[in-house]
Structures are given as structure tokens and as C-alpha cells.
Amino acid sequence: MDTILEAIKEFADRAHGGQTRKYTPERYIVHPVRVMEMCRKYENRLEVLAAALLHDVVEDTPVSNAAIVDFLQTLMPRPQALEIGKLVVELTDLYTSKAYPHLNRKQRKELEAKRLEQASADAQTIKYADIIDNCLDILFHDPAFGRKFRSEGKALLKLIPKGNPLLYKIALETVGATPGK
């Protein structure tokens, strides 16, 4: 499995190209790798770990989900590749400022939260790790925006409780929310 994950990581890294993290000069791939490693502590299925590595590719690069599935089929059977592709679609923001310039950030985040509420438990588990990693990064580098991000994270987490319960609890603690509130 690690050989497959390494190939997927390299694909995601090539897709992100010269992108770097917002607050540091680190290559963008460090974020998906941290998300995947966080997921691995609670879920060891290849589909979840692969989707964690690929979760920002469609949203942040010109690479399509079809191209991801085509690549994955060189590594695994089609049904497994399609499952990973489905998770990537679930994790890809639809309500972006580019696609919906007439909506403000709050409106887009609310629509995105409603969409993610319908996402699978696996996609929600990956989203928890994504929120945790981004929140820690943002709070460290941009505390003012970090407060807003935490607030958005709290609102989102209330709607997506289907994923791994242990990682969910950590995500709630990271954004300063109390389980069940």
C-alpha cells in the first residue's frame, strides 16, 4: 500500500506544481501529506488515505477528477479508483469565489457546509483532518483570520458528525467547540 500512496503523493505534488502554502514557502504537498497522516491514525483504508492526498487537487489545480481516476486505474482496480474519485469530489469546494462571485464568503461557507452535510463518513473524516491541519497553521501564522476560521470550522463541524468519532472530537477541540454544542 505504501508504494501506491507514494505514487499518489507524487501525482498530487506534480498537480500542485509550484504552489506553496499560504504562510510559508513549503511546497503545497506538505498539507495533503499531513492530512493523510492524521487520517492514518484512525483509518487505514487505501481509499481514505489516497483521497486525503488528493483532496485539494481538483479544487486548486487544472487537473480534473477524470484525470485523477485515470491515473489511479494504473495503480488499482477501477472500482477502487472510482471510490477515491468520489471522495475527492465530495471534498472539492463547489461554492468558490470564482464560481460564485455574487456570494460573500459567509454565504459560500454556509452552502458548502450544507453540501458537506450530505457527504459520506469517509469524506467527513478527511475533512476533520483538513480542518485540524489548516486551523493549526492559520492560528499560528494569522491569529486574526484564525479566529474567523475557527468560527467557520465550528459551524461546519456541527453539520458533519458522521466521520471517525475520535478525529471528530479532536477537530472540535481544535476549533474550540464542545462536543454536542
C-alpha positions in Angstrom: 0.0 0.0 0.0 2.8 2.4 0.8 4.2 2.1 -2.8 0.7 3.1 -4.1 0.4 6.0 -1.7 3.9 7.2 -2.7 2.9 7.2 -6.3 -0.3 9.1 -5.5 1.6 11.6 -3.4 4.0 12.2 -6.3 1.0 12.7 -8.7 -0.6 15.2 -6.3 2.7 17.0 -5.8 3.1 17.3 -9.6 -0.5 18.5 -9.9 0.1 21.2 -7.3 3.3 22.2 -9.2 4.9 25.2 -7.8 2.1 26.0 -5.3 3.2 26.7 -1.8 1.4 27.0 1.5 -0.1 30.4 2.1 2.0 31.4 5.1 5.3 29.5 4.4 7.5 28.7 1.4 6.8 25.0 1.9 5.6 23.1 -1.2 1.8 22.7 -1.0 2.0 18.8 -0.8 3.1 19.1 2.9 -0.6 19.9 3.7 -2.2 16.8 2.0 0.6 14.6 3.4 -0.2 15.9 7.0 -3.9 15.3 6.4 -3.3 11.8 5.2 -1.0 11.0 8.1 -3.6 12.3 10.5 -6.3 10.2 8.9 -3.9 7.1 9.0 -4.0 7.3 12.8 -7.8 6.5 12.7 -8.4 4.9 9.4 -6.0 2.7 7.4 -8.1 2.1 4.2 -6.3 3.0 1.0 -9.3 4.8 -0.4 -9.4 7.3 2.6 -5.6 7.8 2.6 -5.4 8.3 -1.2 -8.4 10.8 -1.1 -6.7 12.7 1.7 -3.6 13.1 -0.5 -5.7 14.2 -3.5 -8.3 16.3 -1.6 -7.3 19.7 -3.0 -6.1 18.7 -6.5 -9.4 19.3 -8.4 -10.1 22.5 -6.4 -6.7 24.1 -6.6 -5.2 22.8 -9.9 -6.2 22.3 -13.6 -6.3 18.5 -13.0 -9.8 17.1 -13.4 -11.3 14.3 -11.3 -11.5 12.2 -14.5 -7.7 12.6 -14.9 -7.3 11.5 -11.2 -9.4 8.4 -11.8 -7.5 7.6 -15.0 -4.2 7.8 -13.1 -5.5 5.8 -10.2 -6.6 3.0 -12.6 -2.9 2.5 -13.4 -2.4 1.6 -9.8 -5.5 -0.3 -8.7 -8.8 -1.8 -10.0 -11.4 0.6 -11.5 -14.0 0.3 -8.6 -11.4 1.4 -6.1 -10.2 4.2 -8.3 -13.8 5.4 -8.7 -14.4 5.3 -4.9 -11.3 7.5 -4.4 -12.6 9.8 -7.1 -16.0 10.0 -5.4 -14.3 11.1 -2.2 -12.3 13.7 -3.9 -15.4 15.1 -5.5 -17.1 15.2 -2.1 -14.1 17.1 -0.7 -13.9 19.7 -3.5 -15.4 23.0 -2.8 -18.1 23.9 -5.3 -19.0 27.3 -3.8 -15.8 29.2 -4.6 -15.5 32.9 -5.1 -14.5 32.3 -8.7 -17.7 30.2 -9.4 -20.0 32.3 -7.2 -18.6 35.9 -7.2 -22.0 37.3 -6.3 -21.9 35.5 -2.9 -19.9 36.6 0.0 -17.6 34.3 2.0 -20.2 33.6 4.7 -22.8 32.7 2.1 -20.4 30.4 0.3 -19.3 28.7 3.5 -22.9 28.1 4.5 -23.7 26.5 1.1 -20.6 24.4 1.3 -21.5 23.3 4.8 -24.9 22.1 3.7 -23.3 20.2 0.8 -20.7 18.6 3.1 -23.5 17.6 5.5 -24.6 15.1 2.8 -21.0 13.8 2.3 -20.0 10.3 3.2 -18.5 9.4 6.6 -15.1 8.8 4.9 -15.2 12.3 3.3 -16.2 13.8 6.6 -13.3 12.1 8.3 -10.8 13.5 5.8 -12.5 16.9 6.2 -11.8 16.8 10.0 -8.1 16.3 9.4 -8.1 19.1 6.8 -9.8 21.4 9.3 -7.3 20.5 12.1 -4.3 21.0 9.9 -5.5 24.2 8.4 -6.6 25.6 11.7 -3.3 25.0 13.4 -1.4 26.5 10.5 -3.7 29.6 10.3 -3.8 30.2 14.1 0.0 30.2 14.2 0.6 32.4 11.2 -2.5 34.7 11.1 -4.3 34.8 14.5 -6.8 37.4 13.4 -8.0 35.3 10.4 -7.6 32.2 12.6 -10.5 33.3 14.8 -12.7 33.6 11.8 -11.5 30.2 10.5 -12.2 28.6 13.9 -15.7 30.0 13.9 -16.4 28.7 10.4 -14.9 25.3 11.5 -17.3 25.2 14.5 -20.3 25.9 12.3 -19.2 23.2 9.8 -18.4 20.5 12.3 -21.9 20.8 13.8 -23.2 19.6 10.5 -20.7 16.8 9.7 -20.6 14.4 12.6 -20.7 11.1 10.6 -16.9 10.6 10.3 -14.5 8.9 12.7 -15.6 9.9 16.2 -12.1 10.2 17.7 -10.9 12.5 14.9 -14.2 14.4 15.1 -13.5 15.1 18.8 -10.0 16.4 18.0 -11.4 18.6 15.3 -14.0 20.0 17.7 -11.3 20.7 20.3 -9.0 22.3 17.7 -11.7 24.9 16.7 -12.6 25.4 20.4 -16.0 23.7 20.2 -17.6 21.4 22.7 -19.0 18.1 21.5 -22.8 18.2 21.2 -23.0 22.1 21.4 
